[in-house]
Amino acid sequence: MDEADKSLAAYEELTKVMPSIGFLSRKKRIIAFLKVTKKAQELIDKQEISEDNAQFLLSIFTKKTADFQKSAMMAAMHLASVNRKLVPDVGFKYANQMRANLQMLPVDDQDQPESSD
């Protein structure tokens, strides 16, 4: 399987784990972001895709899926209040990139609270 096929398979796996985000539900949107990025992190850990490829797939997923775009935006805006232990590395980096695009300050690992939402 070449890189393009691996990327397509990974993208399809990400779409399968995307849950409902509800109607204006901050909690459901953040949970959806965590589920998708957890799956992306699993694919990285199993070496099915690279971290750069995962970031690229999350970017495409954001552009193609309105629900994930809303989830990622909510996670980025509230990243400082989400327990860092719950956020996969790939999701943390992606949310921080979104914060930069929104001209918000990045969140450091040390700034994370001990409690979760």
PyMOL CGO cylinders between C-alpha atoms (Angstrom):
from pymol import cmd
from pymol.cgo import CYLINDER

trace = [
    CYLINDER, 0.00, 0.00, 0.00, 1.52, 3.34, -1.01, 0.3, 1, 1, 1, 1, 1, 1,
    CYLINDER, 1.52, 3.34, -1.01, 1.31, 6.60, 0.96, 0.3, 1, 1, 1, 1, 1, 1,
    CYLINDER, 1.31, 6.60, 0.96, -1.76, 7.85, -0.92, 0.3, 1, 1, 1, 1, 1, 1,
    CYLINDER, -1.76, 7.85, -0.92, -3.67, 4.66, -0.16, 0.3, 1, 1, 1, 1, 1, 1,
    CYLINDER, -3.67, 4.66, -0.16, -2.60, 4.80, 3.49, 0.3, 1, 1, 1, 1, 1, 1,
    CYLINDER, -2.60, 4.80, 3.49, -3.75, 8.40, 3.72, 0.3, 1, 1, 1, 1, 1, 1,
    CYLINDER, -3.75, 8.40, 3.72, -7.11, 7.61, 2.14, 0.3, 1, 1, 1, 1, 1, 1,
    CYLINDER, -7.11, 7.61, 2.14, -7.61, 4.65, 4.50, 0.3, 1, 1, 1, 1, 1, 1,
    CYLINDER, -7.61, 4.65, 4.50, -6.65, 6.82, 7.48, 0.3, 1, 1, 1, 1, 1, 1,
    CYLINDER, -6.65, 6.82, 7.48, -9.05, 9.57, 6.39, 0.3, 1, 1, 1, 1, 1, 1,
    CYLINDER, -9.05, 9.57, 6.39, -11.87, 7.03, 6.15, 0.3, 1, 1, 1, 1, 1, 1,
    CYLINDER, -11.87, 7.03, 6.15, -11.06, 5.78, 9.66, 0.3, 1, 1, 1, 1, 1, 1,
    CYLINDER, -11.06, 5.78, 9.66, -11.22, 9.33, 10.99, 0.3, 1, 1, 1, 1, 1, 1,
    CYLINDER, -11.22, 9.33, 10.99, -14.64, 9.86, 9.40, 0.3, 1, 1, 1, 1, 1, 1,
    CYLINDER, -14.64, 9.86, 9.40, -15.93, 6.66, 11.02, 0.3, 1, 1, 1, 1, 1, 1,
    CYLINDER, -15.93, 6.66, 11.02, -15.07, 7.77, 14.57, 0.3, 1, 1, 1, 1, 1, 1,
    CYLINDER, -15.07, 7.77, 14.57, -16.57, 11.26, 14.23, 0.3, 1, 1, 1, 1, 1, 1,
    CYLINDER, -16.57, 11.26, 14.23, -19.56, 11.35, 16.62, 0.3, 1, 1, 1, 1, 1, 1,
    CYLINDER, -19.56, 11.35, 16.62, -22.49, 13.75, 16.69, 0.3, 1, 1, 1, 1, 1, 1,
    CYLINDER, -22.49, 13.75, 16.69, -21.62, 17.19, 18.08, 0.3, 1, 1, 1, 1, 1, 1,
    CYLINDER, -21.62, 17.19, 18.08, -25.12, 18.08, 19.19, 0.3, 1, 1, 1, 1, 1, 1,
    CYLINDER, -25.12, 18.08, 19.19, -26.61, 21.54, 18.98, 0.3, 1, 1, 1, 1, 1, 1,
    CYLINDER, -26.61, 21.54, 18.98, -24.33, 24.20, 20.47, 0.3, 1, 1, 1, 1, 1, 1,
    CYLINDER, -24.33, 24.20, 20.47, -22.85, 21.63, 22.85, 0.3, 1, 1, 1, 1, 1, 1,
    CYLINDER, -22.85, 21.63, 22.85, -19.37, 22.62, 23.97, 0.3, 1, 1, 1, 1, 1, 1,
    CYLINDER, -19.37, 22.62, 23.97, -18.84, 19.27, 25.69, 0.3, 1, 1, 1, 1, 1, 1,
    CYLINDER, -18.84, 19.27, 25.69, -19.90, 17.14, 22.70, 0.3, 1, 1, 1, 1, 1, 1,
    CYLINDER, -19.90, 17.14, 22.70, -17.76, 19.20, 20.33, 0.3, 1, 1, 1, 1, 1, 1,
    CYLINDER, -17.76, 19.20, 20.33, -14.66, 18.81, 22.46, 0.3, 1, 1, 1, 1, 1, 1,
    CYLINDER, -14.66, 18.81, 22.46, -15.35, 15.09, 22.90, 0.3, 1, 1, 1, 1, 1, 1,
    CYLINDER, -15.35, 15.09, 22.90, -15.67, 14.73, 19.12, 0.3, 1, 1, 1, 1, 1, 1,
    CYLINDER, -15.67, 14.73, 19.12, -12.31, 16.47, 18.62, 0.3, 1, 1, 1, 1, 1, 1,
    CYLINDER, -12.31, 16.47, 18.62, -10.71, 14.21, 21.22, 0.3, 1, 1, 1, 1, 1, 1,
    CYLINDER, -10.71, 14.21, 21.22, -12.11, 11.04, 19.61, 0.3, 1, 1, 1, 1, 1, 1,
    CYLINDER, -12.11, 11.04, 19.61, -10.90, 11.96, 16.13, 0.3, 1, 1, 1, 1, 1, 1,
    CYLINDER, -10.90, 11.96, 16.13, -7.46, 13.06, 17.29, 0.3, 1, 1, 1, 1, 1, 1,
    CYLINDER, -7.46, 13.06, 17.29, -7.16, 9.97, 19.49, 0.3, 1, 1, 1, 1, 1, 1,
    CYLINDER, -7.16, 9.97, 19.49, -7.75, 7.83, 16.40, 0.3, 1, 1, 1, 1, 1, 1,
    CYLINDER, -7.75, 7.83, 16.40, -5.18, 9.87, 14.46, 0.3, 1, 1, 1, 1, 1, 1,
    CYLINDER, -5.18, 9.87, 14.46, -2.68, 9.37, 17.31, 0.3, 1, 1, 1, 1, 1, 1,
    CYLINDER, -2.68, 9.37, 17.31, -3.35, 5.61, 17.25, 0.3, 1, 1, 1, 1, 1, 1,
    CYLINDER, -3.35, 5.61, 17.25, -2.59, 5.55, 13.52, 0.3, 1, 1, 1, 1, 1, 1,
    CYLINDER, -2.59, 5.55, 13.52, 0.66, 7.41, 14.18, 0.3, 1, 1, 1, 1, 1, 1,
    CYLINDER, 0.66, 7.41, 14.18, 1.59, 5.06, 17.02, 0.3, 1, 1, 1, 1, 1, 1,
    CYLINDER, 1.59, 5.06, 17.02, 0.94, 2.02, 14.78, 0.3, 1, 1, 1, 1, 1, 1,
    CYLINDER, 0.94, 2.02, 14.78, 3.11, 3.75, 12.14, 0.3, 1, 1, 1, 1, 1, 1,
    CYLINDER, 3.11, 3.75, 12.14, 0.31, 3.62, 9.58, 0.3, 1, 1, 1, 1, 1, 1,
    CYLINDER, 0.31, 3.62, 9.58, 0.75, 7.37, 8.95, 0.3, 1, 1, 1, 1, 1, 1,
    CYLINDER, 0.75, 7.37, 8.95, 3.35, 9.97, 9.90, 0.3, 1, 1, 1, 1, 1, 1,
    CYLINDER, 3.35, 9.97, 9.90, 2.66, 12.86, 12.25, 0.3, 1, 1, 1, 1, 1, 1,
    CYLINDER, 2.66, 12.86, 12.25, 2.91, 15.31, 9.35, 0.3, 1, 1, 1, 1, 1, 1,
    CYLINDER, 2.91, 15.31, 9.35, 0.43, 13.25, 7.37, 0.3, 1, 1, 1, 1, 1, 1,
    CYLINDER, 0.43, 13.25, 7.37, -1.92, 13.17, 10.37, 0.3, 1, 1, 1, 1, 1, 1,
    CYLINDER, -1.92, 13.17, 10.37, -1.75, 16.97, 10.68, 0.3, 1, 1, 1, 1, 1, 1,
    CYLINDER, -1.75, 16.97, 10.68, -2.49, 17.24, 6.96, 0.3, 1, 1, 1, 1, 1, 1,
    CYLINDER, -2.49, 17.24, 6.96, -5.45, 14.82, 7.25, 0.3, 1, 1, 1, 1, 1, 1,
    CYLINDER, -5.45, 14.82, 7.25, -6.87, 16.76, 10.20, 0.3, 1, 1, 1, 1, 1, 1,
    CYLINDER, -6.87, 16.76, 10.20, -6.59, 19.93, 8.14, 0.3, 1, 1, 1, 1, 1, 1,
    CYLINDER, -6.59, 19.93, 8.14, -8.45, 18.34, 5.24, 0.3, 1, 1, 1, 1, 1, 1,
    CYLINDER, -8.45, 18.34, 5.24, -11.02, 16.88, 7.63, 0.3, 1, 1, 1, 1, 1, 1,
    CYLINDER, -11.02, 16.88, 7.63, -11.56, 20.37, 9.05, 0.3, 1, 1, 1, 1, 1, 1,
    CYLINDER, -11.56, 20.37, 9.05, -12.17, 21.81, 5.59, 0.3, 1, 1, 1, 1, 1, 1,
    CYLINDER, -12.17, 21.81, 5.59, -14.43, 18.98, 4.41, 0.3, 1, 1, 1, 1, 1, 1,
    CYLINDER, -14.43, 18.98, 4.41, -16.50, 18.30, 7.53, 0.3, 1, 1, 1, 1, 1, 1,
    CYLINDER, -16.50, 18.30, 7.53, -18.43, 21.16, 9.12, 0.3, 1, 1, 1, 1, 1, 1,
    CYLINDER, -18.43, 21.16, 9.12, -18.98, 19.21, 12.34, 0.3, 1, 1, 1, 1, 1, 1,
    CYLINDER, -18.98, 19.21, 12.34, -15.27, 18.54, 12.77, 0.3, 1, 1, 1, 1, 1, 1,
    CYLINDER, -15.27, 18.54, 12.77, -14.48, 22.15, 11.92, 0.3, 1, 1, 1, 1, 1, 1,
    CYLINDER, -14.48, 22.15, 11.92, -16.80, 23.25, 14.73, 0.3, 1, 1, 1, 1, 1, 1,
    CYLINDER, -16.80, 23.25, 14.73, -15.27, 20.66, 17.06, 0.3, 1, 1, 1, 1, 1, 1,
    CYLINDER, -15.27, 20.66, 17.06, -11.71, 21.69, 16.29, 0.3, 1, 1, 1, 1, 1, 1,
    CYLINDER, -11.71, 21.69, 16.29, -12.56, 25.36, 16.70, 0.3, 1, 1, 1, 1, 1, 1,
    CYLINDER, -12.56, 25.36, 16.70, -14.19, 24.72, 20.08, 0.3, 1, 1, 1, 1, 1, 1,
    CYLINDER, -14.19, 24.72, 20.08, -11.22, 22.61, 21.22, 0.3, 1, 1, 1, 1, 1, 1,
    CYLINDER, -11.22, 22.61, 21.22, -8.77, 25.30, 20.09, 0.3, 1, 1, 1, 1, 1, 1,
    CYLINDER, -8.77, 25.30, 20.09, -10.64, 28.07, 21.86, 0.3, 1, 1, 1, 1, 1, 1,
    CYLINDER, -10.64, 28.07, 21.86, -10.90, 26.09, 25.11, 0.3, 1, 1, 1, 1, 1, 1,
    CYLINDER, -10.90, 26.09, 25.11, -7.60, 24.20, 24.93, 0.3, 1, 1, 1, 1, 1, 1,
    CYLINDER, -7.60, 24.20, 24.93, -6.30, 25.78, 28.13, 0.3, 1, 1, 1, 1, 1, 1,
    CYLINDER, -6.30, 25.78, 28.13, -9.26, 24.45, 30.13, 0.3, 1, 1, 1, 1, 1, 1,
    CYLINDER, -9.26, 24.45, 30.13, -9.08, 20.86, 28.86, 0.3, 1, 1, 1, 1, 1, 1,
    CYLINDER, -9.08, 20.86, 28.86, -6.97, 18.38, 30.83, 0.3, 1, 1, 1, 1, 1, 1,
    CYLINDER, -6.97, 18.38, 30.83, -3.77, 17.87, 28.82, 0.3, 1, 1, 1, 1, 1, 1,
    CYLINDER, -3.77, 17.87, 28.82, -3.75, 14.16, 29.67, 0.3, 1, 1, 1, 1, 1, 1,
    CYLINDER, -3.75, 14.16, 29.67, -6.94, 13.76, 27.63, 0.3, 1, 1, 1, 1, 1, 1,
    CYLINDER, -6.94, 13.76, 27.63, -5.61, 15.48, 24.50, 0.3, 1, 1, 1, 1, 1, 1,
    CYLINDER, -5.61, 15.48, 24.50, -3.45, 13.33, 22.18, 0.3, 1, 1, 1, 1, 1, 1,
    CYLINDER, -3.45, 13.33, 22.18, -0.19, 14.95, 21.08, 0.3, 1, 1, 1, 1, 1, 1,
    CYLINDER, -0.19, 14.95, 21.08, -1.36, 15.31, 17.49, 0.3, 1, 1, 1, 1, 1, 1,
    CYLINDER, -1.36, 15.31, 17.49, -4.58, 16.97, 18.68, 0.3, 1, 1, 1, 1, 1, 1,
    CYLINDER, -4.58, 16.97, 18.68, -2.74, 19.31, 21.02, 0.3, 1, 1, 1, 1, 1, 1,
    CYLINDER, -2.74, 19.31, 21.02, -0.43, 20.46, 18.23, 0.3, 1, 1, 1, 1, 1, 1,
    CYLINDER, -0.43, 20.46, 18.23, -3.32, 20.85, 15.79, 0.3, 1, 1, 1, 1, 1, 1,
    CYLINDER, -3.32, 20.85, 15.79, -5.42, 22.85, 18.27, 0.3, 1, 1, 1, 1, 1, 1,
    CYLINDER, -5.42, 22.85, 18.27, -2.44, 25.10, 19.01, 0.3, 1, 1, 1, 1, 1, 1,
    CYLINDER, -2.44, 25.10, 19.01, -1.99, 25.68, 15.27, 0.3, 1, 1, 1, 1, 1, 1,
    CYLINDER, -1.99, 25.68, 15.27, -5.65, 26.65, 15.04, 0.3, 1, 1, 1, 1, 1, 1,
    CYLINDER, -5.65, 26.65, 15.04, -5.13, 29.04, 17.97, 0.3, 1, 1, 1, 1, 1, 1,
    CYLINDER, -5.13, 29.04, 17.97, -2.24, 30.64, 16.06, 0.3, 1, 1, 1, 1, 1, 1,
    CYLINDER, -2.24, 30.64, 16.06, -4.48, 31.03, 13.00, 0.3, 1, 1, 1, 1, 1, 1,
    CYLINDER, -4.48, 31.03, 13.00, -7.01, 32.79, 15.23, 0.3, 1, 1, 1, 1, 1, 1,
    CYLINDER, -7.01, 32.79, 15.23, -4.22, 35.04, 16.56, 0.3, 1, 1, 1, 1, 1, 1,
    CYLINDER, -4.22, 35.04, 16.56, -4.54, 33.49, 20.02, 0.3, 1, 1, 1, 1, 1, 1,
    CYLINDER, -4.54, 33.49, 20.02, -1.58, 32.66, 22.23, 0.3, 1, 1, 1, 1, 1, 1,
    CYLINDER, -1.58, 32.66, 22.23, -0.46, 29.02, 22.23, 0.3, 1, 1, 1, 1, 1, 1,
    CYLINDER, -0.46, 29.02, 22.23, -1.07, 26.82, 25.25, 0.3, 1, 1, 1, 1, 1, 1,
    CYLINDER, -1.07, 26.82, 25.25, 1.97, 25.18, 26.84, 0.3, 1, 1, 1, 1, 1, 1,
    CYLINDER, 1.97, 25.18, 26.84, 1.92, 21.72, 28.40, 0.3, 1, 1, 1, 1, 1, 1,
    CYLINDER, 1.92, 21.72, 28.40, 2.73, 23.29, 31.76, 0.3, 1, 1, 1, 1, 1, 1,
    CYLINDER, 2.73, 23.29, 31.76, -0.31, 25.61, 31.60, 0.3, 1, 1, 1, 1, 1, 1,
    CYLINDER, -0.31, 25.61, 31.60, -2.78, 22.73, 31.70, 0.3, 1, 1, 1, 1, 1, 1,
    CYLINDER, -2.78, 22.73, 31.70, -5.20, 22.28, 34.63, 0.3, 1, 1, 1, 1, 1, 1,
    CYLINDER, -5.20, 22.28, 34.63, -5.45, 18.98, 36.52, 0.3, 1, 1, 1, 1, 1, 1,
    CYLINDER, -5.45, 18.98, 36.52, -9.24, 18.72, 36.15, 0.3, 1, 1, 1, 1, 1, 1,
    CYLINDER, -9.24, 18.72, 36.15, -11.17, 18.04, 32.94, 0.3, 1, 1, 1, 1, 1, 1,
    CYLINDER, -11.17, 18.04, 32.94, -14.38, 19.27, 31.33, 0.3, 1, 1, 1, 1, 1, 1,
]
cmd.load_cgo(trace, "trace")
